[in-house]
Amino acid sequence: MIQMSIIIALSMSITPIVCEWLKIPKKLRAWISLLIIIILNISNSLLFGDHHIFEAMKAGIEEGVIAVGLYSTGKNTIQYINTKKK
């Protein structure tokens, strides 16, 4: 299996490319990064591991939240929503 640190590094490098392509605001990029981490970890489990999708999803969420920073992600999302309302 691929180590989680490699998955996180891949996600962090793929995120700006995906966000530019989908035109996602910078304040919401952490959510895309978290989603990519979860998807890559599930794929890792299916291709190289034990095929436990639920456990791979759980580990992806746990490690992804740590990697993107839960507090700053929530703060950025609230700031983005507040600027859109004005």
C-alpha positions in Angstrom: 0.0 0.0 0.0 1.0 3.6 -0.6 1.8 5.6 2.5 -0.6 8.2 3.6 2.1 10.9 3.5 2.5 10.3 -0.3 -1.3 10.4 -0.8 -1.4 13.8 1.1 1.4 15.1 -1.0 -0.2 14.0 -4.2 -3.5 15.6 -3.1 -1.8 18.9 -2.2 -0.2 19.1 -5.6 -3.3 18.0 -7.6 -5.7 20.4 -5.7 -4.6 23.7 -7.4 -4.8 22.1 -10.9 -8.3 20.7 -10.2 -9.5 23.9 -8.6 -8.3 26.1 -11.5 -10.0 23.7 -14.0 -13.3 23.7 -12.0 -12.9 27.5 -11.1 -13.3 26.9 -7.4 -12.5 29.9 -5.2 -9.3 29.7 -3.1 -11.2 29.9 0.1 -12.9 26.5 -0.7 -9.8 24.6 -2.0 -9.3 22.8 1.3 -12.6 20.9 0.8 -11.4 19.7 -2.6 -8.1 18.7 -1.2 -9.9 16.7 1.5 -12.1 15.0 -1.1 -9.1 14.1 -3.2 -7.3 12.6 -0.2 -10.4 10.4 0.5 -10.7 9.3 -3.1 -7.0 8.5 -3.4 -7.0 6.5 -0.1 -10.0 4.5 -1.2 -8.3 3.8 -4.6 -5.2 2.9 -2.7 -7.1 0.4 -0.6 -8.9 -1.1 -3.6 -5.7 -1.4 -5.8 -3.0 -2.3 -3.3 -4.7 -3.1 0.0 -7.4 -5.1 1.7 -10.4 -3.7 -0.1 -12.0 -2.3 3.0 -13.6 0.8 1.5 -15.3 2.1 4.7 -12.0 1.9 6.7 -10.1 3.6 3.8 -12.7 6.4 3.8 -12.5 6.8 7.5 -8.7 7.0 7.4 -8.8 9.4 4.5 -11.1 11.7 6.4 -9.0 11.5 9.6 -5.7 12.2 7.8 -7.3 14.7 5.4 -8.7 16.8 8.1 -5.4 16.9 9.9 -3.6 17.8 6.6 -5.9 20.6 5.5 -6.5 22.0 8.9 -10.1 21.8 10.1 -10.2 25.2 11.8 -8.8 27.2 8.9 -11.1 25.3 6.4 -14.2 26.2 8.4 -13.0 29.8 8.9 -12.3 30.2 5.2 -15.6 28.7 4.2 -17.5 31.1 6.5 -15.5 34.1 5.2 -16.3 33.1 1.6 -20.1 32.7 2.4 -20.1 36.0 4.1 -18.5 37.8 1.2 -20.9 36.3 -1.2 -23.9 37.5 0.8 -22.7 41.2 0.6 
